[in-house]
Every structure is written in C-alpha cells, then in structure tokens.
Amino acid sequence: MQYIAYIVFAFLAYQLLSVMLNVVFHQKVRHSGEENNELVSVLIPARNEEQNIGNLLDSLVRMNSTRLEILVFDDESTDKTAQIVTGYSQVHPAVRLIKSEGLPSGWLGKNHACYQLASEAKGTCFLFIDADVILHDAIISDTVAYLRRHRLGLLSVFPTQILKSFGEKVTVPVMNYILLTLLPLIFVRISPFSSHSAANGQFMLFDAELYKKTEPHRHFRSSAVEDISISRYFKKNKIRIACITGEKRVECRMYSSYRDALNGFSKNIMMFFGNNAVVAFVFWTVSALGFIPVTLSMPEYLTAYIAGIVTVLLLYSVAGRQNPLRNLLLFPLQLVFMIQVMVRSLIVNKQKQSSWKGRNIYS
C-alpha cells in the first residue's frame, strides 16, 4: 500500500509541475496596436444554431481592425439558422451563406462543413470558429499577428467558458482540469514531440497557404476529434503550432446543461489520454481515490497531500480563467461527472451511436 501511496504522490507532483508551468509560462495574445492588412476568412460551420449565430455575427461585423470575409456553412439546418445569416448578408457584404448539398459518405458533418468553407475562402488566414463563440475587440488581428510572429501553421485558443447553470459549473471545468494538469501548453509550441499537441475546434487559426497544401479536414474527414488529430498531424510533419487558454476576448458557452455536456464530452475525452482508456481510468482513480492509500499507509502526509490537491485546483482555475473557489467546492461532483463521461465514451465508441445536432456522428 505504501508503494501505491508513492505513486499517488508522484502523480500529484507531476500535476503540480504542469499547472505551475501553465501559470508561469501563460501565453498571452497581446494587443499589437497595429491594424492587420491581411484578409482573414472567418469560417463558421453551423447546424441548427439559431440561438447562437446572431450573437457571433454581431461580434464579427463590429470589428474594424481587420479585413474579414465571413462565410457561414449551413449544414442542413432545420431551424432558422439560414434565414438569420441571410438577413446579415443583406446588410453586411462581408457575410456570405453557403448551403450544404448533402453530406458525402465517409465524412462527418463538421469536417465536411469546414472543408467546404475553406474551398470558398480567399483570405491569407483561415479562422475556423464554432457558432457558439463570441469574439471581442481586436482579437482576430492580434491572433494573426501572434501566428506570424511565431511562424505558426496553426494557433488554437481555448475560450473563456461562460457558465450559467449549475450543470455547466459541474461539467465544463473538467476539460481544463485534465488538459492543464497533464500538459504544459508552452510545450505545444516549443516541444518537437507530437505527444505535446493540443487544439480546440472552437477557435483554430491556420495559415491559408499551409492549410490548402495539407487539407487537414479532408485528411481527418471521419474523425470525431479532428482538432486534436490535426494538431498531432501538424507536429509530426514539423509544422509549428501553439495552443492558448484563458483568452478573455474569446468566449464560449459550450453546453447549457449537464446532459448536453455528458453527450458532448463523451465524443472526445479519450483523446486527452492518447485514446488509451487504461490511462484515462488510472488518471481518474488516482485523482478521486488517491487519498485512500495515503491515509492508510502514510497518514502523517495526508495534510500535505490535501494541500497539494487544493493547490492544483486553484492554479488550474487561474490558468483557465475559472472561479477557483467554485472549482474547489465542486471538485467531488466534477470527479463523478468525469467517470460518467469515461464510461459513456467507451459505450458510444463500441456501439458507434452518438448523436449531435440531430445527426449520428458515426454515420
């Protein structure tokens, strides 16, 4: 039992090191103060997004520091998404609606939408963003400047998450907990190893020429976690990438309920662990039950162990611009959610039955 306790402390030490590096080397997209003269193609895949698309388009048409073309791909929506976008296009010439002609065999909907958008885009940078994202100030021109300054092929941003319901507060922070306690994000940019890769499909900015050369959405047309797959593919091919979290000028409300989060995260949680279910469940077991071997075999160090966990929770919250006290209080419930997601992920991947926006993502 003492040997297990040593493993638990080693795991905690790694988490502490990771979150400390994420705080100390927190990457920021600073305001350059310079007007960007490049044409940026903002590419938005949208399926049944009538509740969100207007807010995103409002935030985009207000921007005047960047030359934009705003392309929205209506992926066979059954709501008023297309009508809303058409209304904006009649007032703002930069906005254009592209209608789907159907989903080809072998493609997932979002990947096909992104690929079709890119084929219509004319900018020197392609910015893929989800319809539930809201952008502020000069974030597009500043991220383009960051991309050029660091000679990147891809810059991805984890938005600051908008959490309103209790279910969201229990579920959404789990993503940052896993990511920031396992991977110092500075490694995504400076490390040569593809295992040090991360990306978020909510905000992915590509150099357009490189995108056209590699066609990543076509390459991963059947991947349900194309963002992470693309980031690893780029690093394997010596293409520089970067990933940033906690950017306050990029906001998103990912899910509106516990059920939505359970369904959504079950599609991709295993990718955080290299698609290794054993590693995932070991991570959860040590995170949730590590106090047991410490209590039984090394009780004199239990206070230090608890202090270490509290420090991890506070630091990852700071790095991800989340409420530290709330995450500390809700951590037990977040662990319950995490194991639910992992179990559900195994089930849906085995059965190949998981729907999103009314479509089976495995069909």
DOTOR-464323 format. One record per atom (N, C-alpha, C): residue in one letter; x, y, z. Coordinates in pm, whole numbers, plus 32768, in hexadecimal, padded with zeros to 4 digits. Example, Ala and Ser with C-alpha at 12.3 -4.5 7.8 and 13.67 -1.06 7.14 Angstrom:
# residues 2
A85277DC7830C A84CE7E3E830C A85287EB6830C S85057F1F82C4 S85577F9682CA S850A80038313 
//
This chain:
# residues 363
M80527F878000 M800080008000 M805780808000 Q80C780778046 Q812080EB8048 Q815881077FBD Y8173809C7F71 Y81A480AE7EE9 Y813E80FA7E95 I80BE80D87EA5 I8053811D7E5D I804F81B07E86 A806281C87F08 A806382527F39 A80D482A27EF8 Y814782647EE4 Y81B582A97EA0 Y818D82CE7E10 I814782737DCE I8119828E7D45 I80B783037D45 V805E83067DA8 V7FFD83727DB4 V804483F87DC5 F80A983FB7E1A F80F384787E30 F814184A17DB2 A8175843E7D6A A81BC845E7CED A815C849B7C87 F80E484647C7F F807E84997C25 F805A85287C4C L8049853F7CCD L802785C57CFD L809886277CE0 A811385FA7CF0 A818686517CD4 A818886787C40 Y816786197BE9 Y8162863A7B5B Y80F586A07B3E Q807F868C7B7A Q801286EC7B67 Q803B87787B96 L807B877E7C09 L80A887FF7C3D L810B88427BDD L816887F47BAA L81CA882A7B4D L8185885D7ACF S812588107A9B S80E088377A20 S809288B97A31 V804588C27A9D V7FF4893B7AAE V804B89B47ACF M80B9899E7B16 M81138A0C7B33 M81518A427AB1 L817889E77A58 L81AE8A1379D7 L81448A5C7985 N80C68A2E798F N805B8A717946 N803D8AFC797D V80578B1179FD V80458B967A37 V80BE8BEE7A1A V81358BBA7A33 V81B08C0A7A23 V81C88C2D7991 F81B08BCD7938 F81C78BE378A9 F81428BF3785E H80E68C36789F H80648C4E7860 H80768CA577E4 Q804D8C6F7771 Q805E8CB776F2 Q7FE88D1576DD K80088D8F76B8 K7FA08DF376A4 K7FA78E2A7616 V7F328E4075DE V7F298E85755E V7F1A8F19757E R7F858F617577 R7F848FEE759E R7F4F9044752C H7F1590B57553 H7EE3911374EE H7F5A915774AB S7F6791427429 S7FDA917673E1 S7FCF920B73C5 G7F53923E73C0 G7F3E92CB73A0 G7F4E92E9730D E7F68928172BE E7F7B9294722F E7F02925F71E2 E7EDC92A7717B E7E6E92797129 E7EA0920C70CB N7E54919D70C5 N7E7B912E7071 N7E4691456FE3 N7EA0913F6F81 N7E7991566EF7 N7E5890D66EAB E7E6D90656EEC E7E4C8FE76EAA E7DB48FD16EA8 L7D858F8D6E40 L7CFA8F626E3D L7CF08EDF6E8A V7C9C8EDF6EF1 V7C888E686F42 V7C008E2C6F21 S7BFE8DAD6F00 S7B818D676EE7 S7B508D296F69 V7ADE8D5B6F9C V7AA18D237014 V7A3D8CBA6FE5 L7A558C3D700A L7A0C8BCB6FD2 L79BB8B887040 I79388B877030 I78DE8B5E709C I78858AEB706E P789F8A70709C P78438A027083 P77CA8A1070E0 A77528A0570AA A76DB8A1E70FC A766E89B870DB R764089747141 R75CF89187134 R756F893171A7 N74FB89637188 N7495898271EC N74CC89DD725A E74FB8A517230 E753C8AB0728C E74EE8B347295 E746C8B317289 E741F8BAD728B E742D8BF8730F Q744C8BB3737C Q745B8BF373FD Q74E18C3B740C N75438C1673B8 N75CC8C4973CA N76008C9E7358 I75D98C7F72DE I761D8CB8726A I76138D507264 G75A48D887290 G75958E19728F G75F78E5E72EB N760E8E267361 N766D8E6273BF N76FA8E627386 L77208DF47344 L77A58DED7308 L77B38E527297 L77518E57723E L77598EB371CD L775A8F4471FD D770D8F627265 D77108FEA729F D779E900E72C9 S77E18FB1730C S78698FCE733E S78CB8FDE72CB L78B48F98725B L79108F9F71EA L78FF901E7199 V78829044717D V786D90BA7127 V7893913B716E R78A1913671F3 R78CC91AE723D R796291C47233 M79AD91607207 M7A3F916C7204 M7A6A91C0718C N7AC3921F71A6 N7AF39275713A N7B8B92797130 S7BCE9224717F S7C619223717C S7C9691B8711E T7C3B916D70DE T7C6590FF7089 T7C0B90F7700F R7C4790D96F9B R7BF890BE6F23 R7BC4902F6F2C L7B4190226F2A L7B038F9F6F3C L7AA98F7B6EC8 E7AAA8EFB6EA6 E7A3A8EC06E5F E7A018E566EBE I797D8E586ECC I793B8E036F30 I78E28DA16EE6 L790C8D236EE5 L78C48CBB6E9D L78838C5C6F00 V78028C466EF0 V77B78BEA6F46 V77848B776EF1 F77A28AFE6F1B F77748A866ED5 F76FA8A4F6F1E D76878A566EDE D760C8A206F18 D760989896EFE D7625893D6F66 D763188AC6F5C D75A888696F70 E7550887D6F0E E74CB883F6F0E E747C885D6F8E S748088DA6FB6 S74358903702E S739F88F67016 T735888D67081 T72C688CD707B T7284893F70C6 D72D4899D70F8 D729E8A10713F D72B28A8E70E9 K72BD8B017127 K72C68B7F70DD K73558BB170C8 T73B68B5970D6 T74418B8170C5 T74588BC7703F A742C8B896FD3 A74448BC16F4D A74028C486F3B Q73888C576F6D Q73418CD76F5F Q73898D466FAA I73BD8D267020 I74038D8B7070 I74828DB97026 V74CD8D5B6FF2 V75488D7E6FAB V75288DCD6F2D T74C18DA56EE6 T74988DEE6E6E T74778E806E8F G74358E946F01 G74158F1B6F2C G74908F6F6F41 Y74F78F366F7E Y75758F7F6F92 Y75BA8F9B6F0D S75B78F3A6EB2 S75FD8F4B6E32 S75C08FBA6DDE Q75408FD66DF2 Q74FE90416DA7 Q752890CC6DD8 V755990D26E54 V758591516E8E V761C915F6E8B H766290EE6E9C H76F490EF6EA5 H772D909A6E33 P776890D96DCE P779D90906D5A P780890286D7D A784B90386DEF A78B48FDA6E14 A787C8F516E3B V77FB8F4D6E5C V77BC8ED06E8A V77828E866E13 R779F8E046E0A R77698DB46D9D R773E8D2C6DD1 L76CB8CFE6DA3 L76968C7C6DC8 L76B58C166D5C I76E68BA16D87 I76FD8B316D2C I76A28ABF6D58 K76548A8D6CFC K75F38A246D1C K762F899A6CFE S7615893D6D59 S764388B46D45 S75F488706CD5 E763A88206C88 E75FA87CF6C22 E75F1873D6C4D G760087276CCF G75F9869F6D05 G767F86716D3A L767B86126D96 L76F585DE6DD5 L772685636D89 P779C856A6D4E P77D184F66D04 P77F184826D61 S77EF840B6D2B S781383956D78 S78A3839D6DA6 G78BC83736E22 G794383726E58 G796D83F16E9E W791684566E9D W793484D66EDE W78DE84E66F5A L791685296FBF L78C5855D702C L789B85EB700A G782886157040 G77EB86937016 G7843870C7027 K787D871E709C K78CD879670B5 K79498798705D N798A8725704C N7A0487206FFB N79E587436F6A H797587116F38 H794B87316EAF H792C87C66EA3 A78E787FC6F07 A78C5888A6F05 A794488E06F01 C79A588BE6F54 C7A23890B6F57 C7A6C89016ED2 Y7A6F888B6E98 Y7AB488786E19 Y7A7188C96DAA Q79EC88CA6DA7 Q79A389166D42 Q79BA89AD6D56 L79BB89D86DD1 L79D58A656DEE L7A5F8A8E6DBB A7AC38A3B6DD6 A7B4B8A5B6DAB A7B568A626D13 S7B088A0F6CCD S7B0E8A106C3C S7AD68A916C01 E7A858AD96C4E E7A498B576C21 E7A968BD26C53 A7AF08BBC6CB2 A7B328C2C6CF5 A7BA28C676CA0 K7BB88CE96CAF K7C1E8D306C61 K7C888D756CB7 G7C7E8D686D3B G7CDA8DAE6D94 G7D648D706D9A T7DC18DB86DD7 T7E478D836DEF T7E4E8D356E72 C7DE78D456EC5 C7DD78CF56F3E C7D488CC06F41 F7D398C446F70 F7CB68C086F82 F7C9C8BFA7017 L7C328C3A7048 L7C0B8C2E70D3 L7B8A8BDE70DC F7B958B64710E F7B1F8B117124 F7AEE8B2771B3 I7A708B5071C1 I7A378B627246 I79AD8B25724A D79888AF372C0 D79028ABC72D4 D789C8B2C72E3 A78218B0B72C5 A77B78B7072C6 A77958BA17352 D77BD8B5873BA D779E8B827443 D780D8BD57482 V786E8BFD7430 V78DD8C52745E V78B98CE57448 I78EC8D3B74A0 I78DE8DCB7490 I796A8E09749A L798D8E5F743B L7A108E9E7437 L7A058F31745C H7A6E8F667499 H7A6C8FF074C8 H7AE9903C7499 D7AD790C0748C D7B44911D7472 D7B9490F473F5 A7C1890F97400 A7C6E90DF738B A7CAB90537392 I7C618FF473C6 I7C9B8F6F73DC I7CC68F2C735A I7C7F8F4372EB I7CA58F02726F I7D2A8F38723C S7D378FBC7235 S7DB68FF67205 S7E288FD37263 D7E0E8FCB72E4 D7E788FAB7343 D7EA48F197338 T7E458EBE7321 T7E6C8E31730F T7EB58E1C728B V7E8E8E667224 V7ED88E5E71A5 V7F688E8E71BA A7F798EFB7205 A7FFF8F2E7222 A80508EC67270 Y80108E8272CF Y80528E19731E Y807C8DA672C4 L80228D7E726B L803E8D11720C L80B88D3371B8 R80BD8DAE7183 R812C8DD5712D R81AE8DE5717E R81A38E1F71F5 R821B8E397245 R82638DB7726A H82158D4E7289 H82518CCE72B1 H825B8C6C723E R823C8C9971C4 R82478C46714B R81FB8BC2715A L817D8BD07180 L812A8B5B719A L80D78B35711F G80B98AB47116 G80598A8770B4 G7FCD8A8470ED L7FC58A777173 L7F448A6E71B8 L7F508AAC7243 L7EF28B027263 L7EE18B3672EA L7E538B167317 S7E488AD17388 S7DC58AAF73BE S7DB38AEF7447 V7D398B177464 V7D1C8B5B74E3 V7CAA8B12752A F7CBF8AF375A9 F7C538AC375FE F7C0B8B3E7637 P7B8E8B547613 P7B498BCE7640 P7B338BCF76D7 T7B1A8C467709 T7AE68C537791 T7A568C24778E Q7A378BC177E2 Q79B38B8377DC Q794C8BD2782F I78D98BE777F1 I78688C267835 I781A8BB8787B L78108BC078FF L77CC8B59794D L77558B987995 K76DE8B6F7971 K76668BA879AE K761D8B457A08 S75FD8AD079D5 S75B28A6E7A24 S76108A227A82 F75D489E47AE8 F762289937B45 F7663891E7AFC G761988E37A9D G765088747A51 G76CD88997A05 E76D2891179CD E7749893F7985 E77BF895079E4 K77A589847A5A K7810899C7ABA K784D891A7AEE V77FE88B07AED V782F882D7B17 V787F87EA7AA8 T785888017A2C T788D87B179BD T78FD87F4796D V78E8886D7941 V794488AB78E0 V79D288BB7916 P79E788DE7996 P7A7288EC79C6 P7AC4886C79BE V7A8487F979B1 V7ACD877B79AA V7B30877C7935 M7B0987BA78C6 M7B6087C07851 M7BE488037875 N7BDF887678B6 N7C5988BD78DB N7CA888727947 Y7C62883079A2 Y7CA887E37A0A Y7CFF877879CB I7CC7872D796E I7D1586C3792D I7D86870078DB L7D6587617888 L7DC8879A782D L7E3C87DA7878 L7E1C883278D7 L7E8588847915 L7ED4883A7980 T7E9F87CA79B3 T7EEE877C7A13 T7F3E870E79CF L7F2786F8794F L7F7386947905 L7FD986D278A5 L7FBA87497870 L800D87817806 L802C8814781D P80AA88377832 P80D188C47830 P80C388F877A0 L806989557789 L8049897E7701 L80BD89C076B8 I811D89F37702 I81938A2C76C0 I81DC89C1766F F81CF89427699 F820F88D37651 F81D388C175C6 V815488E575B5 V811488D77532 V8161892974CA R8193899B74F4 R81DA89F37497 R826F89D3748C I82AF89AD74FB I834189A174F8 I8375891274F2 S832088B17513 S834D88267514 S834187E87488 P83A187937461 P8399875273DE P834386D473DE F831486A97453 F82CE8629745D F823986397440 S820285E173EB S817485E973C7 S811885CB743C S814D858774A3 S80FC856D751A S80DC85EF7564 H812D8655754F H811486D97588 H80C1872C7525 S804986FD750B S7FF1874074AB S7F6B875A74ED A7F2D87C874C6 A7EA787E874F6 A7E6A884E7499 A7DE78849748C A7D9F88AC743D A7D0C88A57463 N7CC6890F7442 N7C3789177462 N7BEF894973E6 G7B9288F873B3 G7B4B891A733A G7AF489967344 Q7AE189CA73BD Q7A938A4473CD Q7ADA8ABE7393 F7B5F8AB8738B F7BAE8B277355 F7C308AEE731F M7C3A8AE37299 M7CB38AB0725A M7CD88B0C71E6 L7D4B8B4C71F3 L7D7B8BAC718F L7DEE8B6C7142 F7DDC8B5F70BE F7E408B217067 F7E7E8B877008 D7EFC8B726FE7 D7F358BB26F72 D7EF18B746EF8 A7EB38BC66EA5 A7E608B926E38 A7EAF8B3F6DD4 E7F248B6E6DB0 E7F748B246D4E E7F968A996D80 L7FBA8A906E00 L7FDC8A106E3A L7F6089B86E45 Y7EEF89F56E67 Y7E7289A76E6F Y7E5289696DE7 K7E5C89B76D7D K7E3C89856CF7 K7E9B89136CCF K7F16891C6CFE K7F7888B76CDC K7F5C88336D24 T7F31883C6DA2 T7F1E87C46DF4 T7E8F87916DF7 E7E2E87E86DE0 E7D9F87C66DE3 E7D7C876F6E5D P7D9287A36ED5 P7D83874F6F4D P7CF5871C6F65 H7C8F876B6F45 H7C07873A6F5B H7BE286C96EFB R7C1B86CA6E85 R7C0686596E2B R7C5485E06E5C H7CCD85F96E8C H7D22858D6EBD H7CDF85446F33 F7C9C85906F89 F7C5A85566FFF F7BC285626FF2 R7B9085466F7B R7B02855B6F5E R7AA485046FB2 S7AD584946FE6 S7A7F843C7036 S7AA0843F70CA S7AF4849F70F4 S7B1D84A77181 S7ABB84FC71D1 A7A8B84C57240 A7A3185107298 A7A7C857572EF V7B00856B72F2 V7B5385C9733D V7BBF85FD72DF E7B90863B7274 E7BEB8667720A E7C4E86D0723A D7C288721729F D7C82878B72CD D7D0387527306 I7CF886EF735E I7D6F86B37399 I7DBC86627331 S7D73861D72DA S7DB485D07270 S7E06862B7215 I7DCF869E71F2 I7E1686FD719C I7E93873271E2 S7E8787537261 S7EFB878A72A8 S7F6E872572AD R7F4D86A672C3 R7FB6864072C7 R7FF18627723C Y7F9B862B71D9 Y7FC88619714F Y802A86887127 F800A8702714B F80628772712D F80EA87627171 K80E9873E71F0 K816987317237 K81BC86BF71FE K817B865371D8 K81C485E4719C K8206860E7119 N81CB866F70D6 N8200869F7058 N825087207067 K827E873970E3 K82D887A97101 K8299883270E4 I8217883A70EF I81D088B970E0 I81BA88F3716B R81E4896D7181 R81DD89AB7205 R814C89CD7229 I812789AC72A4 I80A189C972D5 I80AA8A047361 A803D8A40738E A80368A747417 A7FA68A687447 C7F988A5D74C9 C7F138A537507 C7F128AAA7584 I7EAB8AFA7591 I7EA18B5C75FE I7E1C8B497644 T7E1B8B5E76C5 T7D9E8B567711 T7D888BD47762 G7D0B8BE9778A G7CEC8C5A77E1 G7CEC8CE0779C E7CD38CE37719 E7CCE8D6276D0 E7C438DA076E3 K7C3D8E10772A K7BBE8E4C7750 K7B738E8A76DA R7BBC8EA4766B R7B798EDF75F7 R7B3A8E76759B V7B488DF975C1 V7B038D8B757C V7AAE8D4575E5 E7A2C8D4F75D6 E79D08D157638 E79788CAD75F4 C794D8C4E7643 C78F88BE4760B C78A28BA9767A R78278B8B7659 R77D38B3A76B1 R77C28AB4766D M78138A557695 M781789D47650 M77948986765E Y7767897876D8 Y76F0892776F4 Y769689727755 S76168958774A S75B6899D77A1 S758389457812 S75AE88C77817 S757B886D787E S75DE87FC7897 Y75C787B57903 Y761887407926 Y760E86D678B9 R759586BD7889 R757F86567824 R75C9867677A2 D75C286F47777 D7608871D76FE D769F8708770C A76D5872B7780 A7764871B7797 A778B86877797 L7739863477D3 L775485A577D7 L775A856C7749 N76FB859576F7 N76F68567766D N776E859D761E G778D861E7631 G77F8865C75E5 G788286287608 F78A286237689 F792885FA76B3 F794285667697 S78D985157692 S78EE8486767A S7928846B75F0 K791F84CD7594 K795684BC750E K79EE84C5750D N7A278512756A N7AB58530755B N7B0B852175D7 I7AD384F97647 I7B2284FA76C2 I7B9A849D76BA M7B8D842D7673 M7BFC83CE766D M7C7484057620 M7C5B846575C7 M7CCA849F757B M7D2A84EB75D7 F7CF8851C7649 F7D4F856076A8 F7DB784FF76E2 F7D98847E76D9 F7DEF84177713 F7E2D83C076A5 G7E3A83F8762D G7E7483AD75BF G7E2083387593 N7D9D834275A5 N7D3F82D67582 N7D5C825575CF N7D9382637645 N7DB381EF7699 N7D5581EF7711 A7CF581947710 A7C918190777B A7CCF816D7802 V7D36811A77FF V7D7980F5787D V7DB6816F78BF V7DFC81C07871 V7E38823A78A6 V7DCB829778DD A7D5B82A07895 A7CEE82F778C0 A7CB782CD7947 F7C9F824D7958 F7C64821E79D5 F7CCA821F7A47 V7D4A820E7A28 V7DB1821D7A90 V7DB582AE7ABE F7DAD830C7A5E F7DAA839A7A80 F7D3783B87ADF W7CC083857ABE W7C4C839F7B14 W7C5E835D7B9D T7C8D82E27B9E T7C9A82987C1C T7CF982DF7C7B V7D6A830B7C48 V7DCA83507C9E V7D9483D87CCA S7D4F841E7C6D S7D1784A17C91 S7CAA84947CFA A7C55842E7CEE A7BE284237D46 A7BFF83D47DC5 L7C54836E7DBC L7C6583117E2C L7CF4830E7E62 G7D4783677E33 G7DD283677E60 G7DE3837C7EF5 F7D8183BD7F33 F7D8B83D67FC3 F7D8683558014 I7D4F82EA7FDC I7D3F826D8028 I7DC5822D804A P7E1C82107FE8 P7E9E81D6800E P7EF282358063 V7EE582B7804E V7F30831680A1 V7EFF830F8131 T7E7C830A8144 T7E43830381CB T7E6B82828212 L7E6B821281C8 L7E8481908207 L7F1781778224 S7F6F81A881CB S7FFC818481DD S805681F98204 M802B827481EA M807E82E88209 M802583588242 P7FDD833E82AE P7F7F83A182E3 P7FC08425830C E803F8420832E E8084849A8358 E809584FC82E4 Y808484CA8268 Y8092852181F2 Y800B854481B2 L7F9F851E81F4 L7F1B853781BA L7F0085CC81AB T7F27861B820E T7F1186AC8206 T7F5D86E8818F A7FD986BA817C A802886EB810B A7FE986C28087 Y7FB186498083 Y7F7086198008 Y7EF6866E7FE7 I7EA58689804A I7E2D86DB8035 I7E558769800A A7EBD879E8049 A7EED88238024 A7F1B88257F93 G7F5A87B87F67 G7F8587B07EDC G7F1087AF7E7B I7EA787647E9D I7E3087617E48 I7DEF87EB7E40 V7DE3882C7EB2 V7DA788B17EB4 V7DF889117E5D T7E7C89087E65 T7ED3895F7E15 T7EBE89457D80 V7EB588C67D59 V7E9C88A47CCD V7E1A88E07C9D L7DB088D27CED L7D2D89057CC5 L7D2E899D7CB7 L7D7189DF7D13 L7D768A717D0D L7DC68AA17C94 L7E378A607C7A L7E8D8A8D7C0D L7E518A717B84 Y7E1389FE7B72 Y7DD989E37AEE Y7D638A407AD4 S7D1C8A647B3D S7CAD8AC37B2F S7CE08B4C7B04 V7D4D8B777B41 V7D888BF87B1C V7DB78BF67A8B A7DFA8B8B7A63 A7E2E8B8179DB A7DBF8B817973 G7D4B8B457997 G7CDC8B3C793A G7C738BA7794B R7C8F8C0C799D R7C318C7879B9 R7BA98C4479EA Q7BAF8BEB7A4B Q7B378BB77A8A Q7B368BDE7B1D N7AC58BCB7B5D N7AB48BF17BE8 N7AF98B8A7C43 P7B688BAD7C85 P7BB18B4A7CD5 P7B618B0F7D48 L7B1A8B647D92 L7ACE8B337E05 L7A5F8AD57DD7 R7A1C8AF87D6C R79AF8AA37D3A R79E58A1B7D0E N7A558A1A7CC6 N7A8E899B7C9B N7ABA89467D12 L7AEC89887D7A L7B1689407DF2 L7A9E88FD7E35 L7A3189467E41 L79BA89107E84 L797588A47E32 L797988B37DAD L793188567D56 L798787E27D26 F7A0487DC7D51 F7A5E87757D1F F7A2986E77D31 P79EE86C37DA4 P79B8863A7DB0 P794D861C7D46 L78F6867D7D29 L789086677CC3 L78CE86627C38 Q793886AE7C22 Q797C86AA7BA1 Q79BC86227B8A L79ED85E37BF4 L7A26855D7BE8 L79BA84F77BC8 V794485087C01 V78D384AF7BE0 V78AF84BD7B4C F78AB85397B1D F788E85507A90 F78FA85127A38 M797885207A5F M79E684EC7A0E M79DA845679F8 I79BA840B7A62 I79B0837A7A51 I7934835779FE Q78CA83A57A09 Q7855838E79B3 Q787983A07920 V78C484097903 V78EB84247879 V794483B47843 M79A283867893 M79FC831D7866 M79B2829C7847 V79568276789F V790881FD7889 V78B0820D780D R786E827F7802 R78198297778E R786B8298770D S78E382CE7713 S793982D1769D S79588245766C L797581EB76C7 L798F816076A0 L79148122765E I789F81407695 I782281057660 I7804813975D5 V780881BD75C2 V77E181F57540 V784781D374D5 N78C781C874FA N792B81A37496 N791F8111746E K78F180BE74C9 K78DD803174A8 K7860801F7453 Q77F580677476 Q77778059742E Q777080B073B1 K77CC811073A6 K77CC816E7334 K774781B8732C Q771481E073A0 Q7696822873A4 Q76A282A17400 S76B9831473C3 S76BC8391740E S768A83FF73B3 S7621844473DC S75E784AA7386 S760D853573B6 W761585937355 W7630861F7373 W75E48672730E K759486D07340 K7542872472EA K74E986D0728F G74B6866172C8 G7459860E727C G749885B27216 R751C85A0721B R7560854A71B8 R75BF84ED7201 N75C0846E71DB N761D840F7214 N76A9842E71E1 I7705844C723B I778A84767210 I77DA840271D6 Y77AC838771EA Y77F4831471B3 Y77BD82E7712D S7750832570FF S771582F87080 S775C833A700B 
//
